[in-house]
C-alpha cells in the first residue's frame, strides 16, 4: 500500500513542472495562435518562437504559473514587438536591391586570374 501525501507540492517541484510542462505547452500554443492569425514566413516563425521562449520563461522566473496567462503574455509581447520594430522575414530581406552579391558564372575566369 502506497501512502499519498496531502501536502501541497513544494515550490521548487511546482516551478520545475511549469518549466518542463506548462511553459513549453504555452509556447507551442501561442505560436500556433500566432500562425493562425496571419501566415508568416518560416524565418519569422523561428524568430517568434525564440521571442516567445525568452518571454514566457521570463514570466515563469517571475512566478507566473498559469498557462493561459503565459500564452496571453507571450502573444501580447509578440504583438508589441511587431508594432514597435517588426519581425522581419529573412526571405524579404534577401530581395532588397543592393543586398545580393553577384558572383561570376562557374567556369569563367576573371581578368585578374587567367
N, CA and C atoms as an extended XYZ file, in Angstrom:
342
Properties=species:S:1:pos:R:3:atomname:S:1:resname:S:1:resid:I:1 pbc="F F F"
N         0.831       -1.174        0.000 N   UNK     1
C         0.000        0.000        0.000 CA  UNK     1
C         0.881        1.245        0.000 C   UNK     1
N         0.590        2.186       -0.895 N   UNK     2
C         1.373        3.405       -1.008 CA  UNK     2
C         0.639        4.549       -0.330 C   UNK     2
N         1.346        5.274        0.495 N   UNK     3
C         0.759        6.434        1.150 CA  UNK     3
C         0.855        7.644        0.236 C   UNK     3
N        -0.204        8.414        0.205 N   UNK     4
C        -0.239        9.605       -0.629 CA  UNK     4
C        -0.230       10.810        0.281 C   UNK     4
N         0.700       11.691        0.032 N   UNK     5
C         0.797       12.904        0.845 CA  UNK     5
C        -0.257       13.906        0.407 C   UNK     5
N        -0.868       14.542        1.391 N   UNK     6
C        -1.879       15.555        1.086 CA  UNK     6
C        -1.300       16.968        1.195 C   UNK     6
N        -0.008       17.060        1.361 N   UNK     7
C         0.635       18.373        1.425 CA  UNK     7
C         0.707       18.967        0.034 C   UNK     7
N         0.620       20.300       -0.083 N   UNK     8
C         0.805       20.917       -1.407 CA  UNK     8
C         2.234       20.703       -1.890 C   UNK     8
N         2.434       20.655       -3.209 N   UNK     9
C         3.790       20.428       -3.720 CA  UNK     9
C         4.725       21.560       -3.305 C   UNK     9
N         5.963       21.204       -3.131 N   UNK    10
C         6.968       22.208       -2.775 CA  UNK    10
C         7.107       23.197       -3.922 C   UNK    10
N         7.398       24.465       -3.639 N   UNK    11
C         7.519       25.465       -4.714 CA  UNK    11
C         8.508       25.065       -5.800 C   UNK    11
N         9.624       24.453       -5.430 N   UNK    12
C        10.615       24.067       -6.426 CA  UNK    12
C        10.052       22.997       -7.361 C   UNK    12
N         9.323       22.030       -6.808 N   UNK    13
C         8.729       20.972       -7.624 CA  UNK    13
C         7.704       21.574       -8.574 C   UNK    13
N         6.893       22.517       -8.074 N   UNK    14
C         5.882       23.154       -8.906 CA  UNK    14
C         6.534       23.974      -10.015 C   UNK    14
N         7.596       24.705       -9.708 N   UNK    15
C         8.301       25.501      -10.715 CA  UNK    15
C         8.928       24.600      -11.766 C   UNK    15
N         9.504       23.475      -11.349 N   UNK    16
C        10.082       22.547      -12.309 CA  UNK    16
C         9.012       21.999      -13.240 C   UNK    16
N         7.828       21.686      -12.694 N   UNK    17
C         6.733       21.189      -13.530 CA  UNK    17
C         6.314       22.248      -14.532 C   UNK    17
N         6.283       23.499      -14.108 N   UNK    18
C         5.912       24.588      -15.014 CA  UNK    18
C         6.962       24.721      -16.111 C   UNK    18
N         8.232       24.646      -15.751 N   UNK    19
C         9.304       24.796      -16.737 CA  UNK    19
C         9.351       23.623      -17.718 C   UNK    19
N         8.999       22.440      -17.264 N   UNK    20
C         9.090       21.251      -18.118 CA  UNK    20
C         7.814       20.954      -18.889 C   UNK    20
N         6.667       21.379      -18.377 N   UNK    21
C         5.398       21.014      -18.998 CA  UNK    21
C         4.605       22.244      -19.440 C   UNK    21
N         4.299       23.114      -18.512 N   UNK    22
C         3.387       24.223      -18.794 CA  UNK    22
C         4.006       25.249      -19.739 C   UNK    22
N         5.223       25.682      -19.479 N   UNK    23
C         5.855       26.705      -20.333 CA  UNK    23
C         6.019       26.222      -21.774 C   UNK    23
N         6.556       25.019      -22.012 N   UNK    24
C         6.651       24.559      -23.408 CA  UNK    24
C         5.282       24.445      -24.088 C   UNK    24
N         4.262       24.014      -23.342 N   UNK    25
C         2.915       23.933      -23.918 CA  UNK    25
C         2.386       25.325      -24.241 C   UNK    25
N         2.659       26.295      -23.376 N   UNK    26
C         2.224       27.673      -23.616 CA  UNK    26
C         2.930       28.259      -24.835 C   UNK    26
N         4.207       27.963      -24.985 N   UNK    27
C         4.968       28.446      -26.146 CA  UNK    27
C         4.378       27.860      -27.430 C   UNK    27
N         4.133       26.553      -27.419 N   UNK    28
C         3.583       25.888      -28.611 CA  UNK    28
C         2.202       26.435      -28.954 C   UNK    28
N         1.361       26.637      -27.948 N   UNK    29
C         0.004       27.133      -28.205 CA  UNK    29
C         0.032       28.584      -28.693 C   UNK    29
N         0.868       29.412      -28.079 N   UNK    30
C         0.974       30.812      -28.500 CA  UNK    30
C         1.485       30.896      -29.934 C   UNK    30
N         2.442       30.067      -30.277 N   UNK    31
C         2.978       30.051      -31.635 CA  UNK    31
C         1.915       29.581      -32.629 C   UNK    31
N         1.139       28.590      -32.241 N   UNK    32
C         0.056       28.100      -33.097 CA  UNK    32
C        -0.972       29.209      -33.341 C   UNK    32
N        -1.351       29.927      -32.298 N   UNK    33
C        -2.304       31.031      -32.447 CA  UNK    33
C        -1.718       32.148      -33.309 C   UNK    33
N        -0.435       32.437      -33.126 N   UNK    34
C         0.245       33.471      -33.909 CA  UNK    34
C         0.211       33.125      -35.393 C   UNK    34
N         0.454       31.859      -35.714 N   UNK    35
C         0.425       31.414      -37.111 CA  UNK    35
C        -0.986       31.452      -37.684 C   UNK    35
N        -1.987       31.168      -36.865 N   UNK    36
C        -3.371       31.177      -37.334 CA  UNK    36
C        -3.867       32.592      -37.636 C   UNK    36
N        -3.387       33.558      -36.874 N   UNK    37
C        -3.841       34.934      -37.073 CA  UNK    37
C        -3.418       35.480      -38.428 C   UNK    37
N        -2.214       35.152      -38.833 N   UNK    38
C        -1.709       35.609      -40.129 CA  UNK    38
C        -0.563       34.688      -40.540 C   UNK    38
N        -0.591       34.158      -41.753 N   UNK    39
C         0.516       33.298      -42.185 CA  UNK    39
C         1.826       34.082      -42.222 C   UNK    39
N         2.890       33.439      -41.803 N   UNK    40
C         4.202       34.071      -41.770 CA  UNK    40
C         5.235       33.175      -42.430 C   UNK    40
N         6.301       33.776      -42.892 N   UNK    41
C         7.451       33.075      -43.434 CA  UNK    41
C         8.085       32.220      -42.327 C   UNK    41
N         8.727       31.140      -42.701 N   UNK    42
C         9.360       30.245      -41.731 CA  UNK    42
C        10.367       30.979      -40.850 C   UNK    42
N        11.121       31.900      -41.424 N   UNK    43
C        12.116       32.619      -40.622 CA  UNK    43
C        11.445       33.497      -39.564 C   UNK    43
N        10.272       34.051      -39.874 N   UNK    44
C         9.533       34.849      -38.901 CA  UNK    44
C         9.025       33.947      -37.775 C   UNK    44
N         8.552       32.763      -38.115 N   UNK    45
C         8.073       31.825      -37.104 CA  UNK    45
C         9.213       31.412      -36.175 C   UNK    45
N        10.390       31.179      -36.734 N   UNK    46
C        11.540       30.820      -35.898 CA  UNK    46
C        11.912       31.958      -34.950 C   UNK    46
N        11.884       33.184      -35.453 N   UNK    47
C        12.163       34.340      -34.598 CA  UNK    47
C        11.085       34.481      -33.521 C   UNK    47
N         9.828       34.279      -33.909 N   UNK    48
C         8.723       34.379      -32.959 CA  UNK    48
C         8.863       33.321      -31.864 C   UNK    48
N         9.271       32.104      -32.243 N   UNK    49
C         9.470       31.040      -31.244 CA  UNK    49
C        10.551       31.446      -30.238 C   UNK    49
N        11.631       32.022      -30.731 N   UNK    50
C        12.712       32.453      -29.839 CA  UNK    50
C        12.221       33.550      -28.895 C   UNK    50
N        11.498       34.516      -29.441 N   UNK    51
C        10.969       35.615      -28.632 CA  UNK    51
C        10.002       35.079      -27.580 C   UNK    51
N         9.092       34.195      -27.998 N   UNK    52
C         8.132       33.613      -27.060 CA  UNK    52
C         8.829       32.821      -25.963 C   UNK    52
N         9.808       32.027      -26.345 N   UNK    53
C        10.528       31.213      -25.368 CA  UNK    53
C        11.180       32.086      -24.308 C   UNK    53
N        11.886       33.118      -24.736 N   UNK    54
C        12.553       34.008      -23.789 CA  UNK    54
C        11.540       34.717      -22.893 C   UNK    54
N        10.475       35.209      -23.494 N   UNK    55
C         9.494       35.973      -22.723 CA  UNK    55
C         8.714       35.086      -21.751 C   UNK    55
N         8.246       33.949      -22.226 N   UNK    56
C         7.442       33.072      -21.366 CA  UNK    56
C         8.286       32.509      -20.228 C   UNK    56
N         9.512       32.117      -20.492 N   UNK    57
C        10.353       31.642      -19.391 CA  UNK    57
C        10.704       32.780      -18.436 C   UNK    57
N        10.779       33.999      -18.944 N   UNK    58
C        10.962       35.161      -18.063 CA  UNK    58
C         9.761       35.343      -17.151 C   UNK    58
N         8.559       35.135      -17.692 N   UNK    59
C         7.348       35.216      -16.875 CA  UNK    59
C         7.344       34.125      -15.799 C   UNK    59
N         7.784       32.922      -16.167 N   UNK    60
C         7.858       31.823      -15.199 CA  UNK    60
C         8.858       32.177      -14.106 C   UNK    60
N         9.994       32.741      -14.484 N   UNK    61
C        11.001       33.144      -13.493 CA  UNK    61
C        10.450       34.184      -12.515 C   UNK    61
N         9.497       34.990      -12.988 N   UNK    62
C         8.887       36.000      -12.121 CA  UNK    62
C         7.726       35.428      -11.304 C   UNK    62
N         7.445       34.132      -11.478 N   UNK    63
C         6.446       33.487      -10.641 CA  UNK    63
C         5.124       33.156      -11.307 C   UNK    63
N         4.972       33.459      -12.582 N   UNK    64
C         3.715       33.150      -13.276 CA  UNK    64
C         3.653       31.655      -13.552 C   UNK    64
N         2.535       31.026      -13.165 N   UNK    65
C         2.388       29.585      -13.321 CA  UNK    65
C         1.198       29.192      -14.192 C   UNK    65
N         0.299       30.119      -14.477 N   UNK    66
C        -0.913       29.813      -15.229 CA  UNK    66
C        -0.631       29.793      -16.728 C   UNK    66
N        -0.980       28.679      -17.374 N   UNK    67
C        -0.684       28.508      -18.804 CA  UNK    67
C        -1.386       29.564      -19.663 C   UNK    67
N        -2.648       29.843      -19.377 N   UNK    68
C        -3.389       30.827      -20.172 CA  UNK    68
C        -2.777       32.221      -20.050 C   UNK    68
N        -2.320       32.569      -18.868 N   UNK    69
C        -1.669       33.870      -18.667 CA  UNK    69
C        -0.348       33.922      -19.416 C   UNK    69
N         0.378       32.801      -19.432 N   UNK    70
C         1.642       32.741      -20.172 CA  UNK    70
C         1.397       32.905      -21.670 C   UNK    70
N         0.357       32.262      -22.185 N   UNK    71
C         0.018       32.370      -23.613 CA  UNK    71
C        -0.340       33.808      -23.955 C   UNK    71
N        -1.232       34.396      -23.155 N   UNK    72
C        -1.673       35.773      -23.415 CA  UNK    72
C        -0.503       36.752      -23.317 C   UNK    72
N         0.341       36.561      -22.328 N   UNK    73
C         1.503       37.435      -22.168 CA  UNK    73
C         2.479       37.301      -23.326 C   UNK    73
N         2.674       36.079      -23.788 N   UNK    74
C         3.576       35.850      -24.920 CA  UNK    74
C         3.051       36.481      -26.193 C   UNK    74
N         1.751       36.311      -26.460 N   UNK    75
C         1.159       36.904      -27.666 CA  UNK    75
C         1.172       38.432      -27.602 C   UNK    75
N         0.904       38.984      -26.430 N   UNK    76
C         0.935       40.439      -26.271 CA  UNK    76
C         2.353       40.965      -26.520 C   UNK    76
N         3.339       40.235      -26.040 N   UNK    77
C         4.738       40.633      -26.254 CA  UNK    77
C         5.102       40.588      -27.740 C   UNK    77
N         4.692       39.525      -28.430 N   UNK    78
C         4.946       39.432      -29.878 CA  UNK    78
C         4.292       40.590      -30.627 C   UNK    78
N         3.067       40.904      -30.263 N   UNK    79
C         2.343       41.992      -30.924 CA  UNK    79
C         3.050       43.326      -30.689 C   UNK    79
N         3.549       43.535      -29.481 N   UNK    80
C         4.271       44.773      -29.177 CA  UNK    80
C         5.549       44.873      -30.002 C   UNK    80
N         6.249       43.775      -30.157 N   UNK    81
C         7.470       43.782      -30.967 CA  UNK    81
C         7.139       44.058      -32.423 C   UNK    81
N         6.086       43.421      -32.937 N   UNK    82
C         5.677       43.688      -34.321 CA  UNK    82
C         5.328       45.156      -34.516 C   UNK    82
N         4.638       45.734      -33.547 N   UNK    83
C         4.217       47.124      -33.652 CA  UNK    83
C         5.418       48.072      -33.567 C   UNK    83
N         6.351       47.791      -32.655 N   UNK    84
C         7.479       48.695      -32.421 CA  UNK    84
C         8.575       48.594      -33.472 C   UNK    84
N         9.002       47.381      -33.761 N   UNK    85
C        10.126       47.238      -34.700 CA  UNK    85
C         9.919       46.170      -35.751 C   UNK    85
N         8.897       45.354      -35.602 N   UNK    86
C         8.606       44.325      -36.596 CA  UNK    86
C         9.474       43.089      -36.426 C   UNK    86
N         8.983       42.006      -36.942 N   UNK    87
C         9.742       40.758      -37.015 CA  UNK    87
C         9.941       40.524      -38.494 C   UNK    87
N        11.148       40.706      -38.957 N   UNK    88
C        11.413       40.701      -40.386 CA  UNK    88
C        11.709       39.305      -40.909 C   UNK    88
N        11.220       39.063      -42.097 N   UNK    89
C        11.462       37.794      -42.769 CA  UNK    89
C        12.835       37.807      -43.420 C   UNK    89
N        13.557       36.736      -43.266 N   UNK    90
C        14.852       36.618      -43.940 CA  UNK    90
C        14.649       36.578      -45.445 C   UNK    90
N        13.538       36.012      -45.892 N   UNK    91
C        13.233       35.927      -47.319 CA  UNK    91
C        13.019       37.318      -47.902 C   UNK    91
N        12.268       38.167      -47.207 N   UNK    92
C        12.002       39.529      -47.694 CA  UNK    92
C        13.281       40.357      -47.678 C   UNK    92
N        14.126       40.151      -46.684 N   UNK    93
C        15.374       40.917      -46.588 CA  UNK    93
C        16.324       40.567      -47.727 C   UNK    93
N        16.271       39.323      -48.199 N   UNK    94
C        17.191       38.916      -49.264 CA  UNK    94
C        16.797       39.496      -50.617 C   UNK    94
N        15.587       40.024      -50.736 N   UNK    95
C        15.136       40.581      -52.005 CA  UNK    95
C        15.421       42.064      -52.149 C   UNK    95
N        15.976       42.697      -51.114 N   UNK    96
C        16.255       44.122      -51.195 CA  UNK    96
C        17.356       44.377      -52.202 C   UNK    96
N        17.218       45.414      -53.034 N   UNK    97
C        18.259       45.708      -54.015 CA  UNK    97
C        19.550       46.128      -53.322 C   UNK    97
N        20.646       45.719      -53.900 N   UNK    98
C        21.950       46.089      -53.356 CA  UNK    98
C        22.424       45.166      -52.253 C   UNK    98
N        21.576       44.295      -51.769 N   UNK    99
C        21.952       43.391      -50.693 CA  UNK    99
C        22.482       42.062      -51.214 C   UNK    99
N        22.203       41.750      -52.471 N   UNK   100
C        22.666       40.470      -53.004 CA  UNK   100
C        24.043       40.648      -53.622 C   UNK   100
N        24.833       39.630      -53.492 N   UNK   101
C        26.170       39.663      -54.027 CA  UNK   101
C        26.194       38.830      -55.293 C   UNK   101
N        26.713       39.395      -56.338 N   UNK   102
C        26.740       38.669      -57.606 CA  UNK   102
C        28.110       38.017      -57.800 C   UNK   102
N        28.068       36.781      -58.214 N   UNK   103
C        29.292       36.037      -58.488 CA  UNK   103
C        29.337       35.729      -59.975 C   UNK   103
N        30.543       35.655      -60.558 N   UNK   104
C        30.619       35.280      -61.976 CA  UNK   104
C        30.157       33.835      -62.145 C   UNK   104
N        29.624       33.506      -63.305 N   UNK   105
C        29.191       32.129      -63.542 CA  UNK   105
C        30.345       31.155      -63.350 C   UNK   105
N        30.033       29.958      -62.930 N   UNK   106
C        31.059       28.939      -62.745 CA  UNK   106
C        31.763       28.640      -64.059 C   UNK   106
N        33.026       28.402      -63.982 N   UNK   107
C        33.781       28.063      -65.174 CA  UNK   107
C        34.341       29.273      -65.902 C   UNK   107
N        33.984       30.460      -65.511 N   UNK   108
C        34.553       31.659      -66.147 CA  UNK   108
C        35.672       32.169      -65.269 C   UNK   108
N        36.588       32.868      -65.890 N   UNK   109
C        37.731       33.400      -65.163 CA  UNK   109
C        37.696       34.916      -65.214 C   UNK   109
N        38.154       35.501      -64.150 N   UNK   110
C        38.221       36.955      -64.136 CA  UNK   110
C        39.509       37.379      -64.832 C   UNK   110
N        39.614       38.660      -65.148 N   UNK   111
C        40.820       39.128      -65.826 CA  UNK   111
C        42.034       39.106      -64.902 C   UNK   111
N        41.793       39.056      -63.567 N   UNK   112
C        42.920       39.009      -62.636 CA  UNK   112
C        43.483       37.595      -62.501 C   UNK   112
N        42.663       36.588      -62.770 N   UNK   113
C        43.107       35.206      -62.623 CA  UNK   113
C        42.859       34.477      -63.938 C   UNK   113
N        43.818       34.499      -64.874 N   UNK   114
C        43.609       33.849      -66.183 CA  UNK   114
C        43.592       32.344      -66.096 C   UNK   114
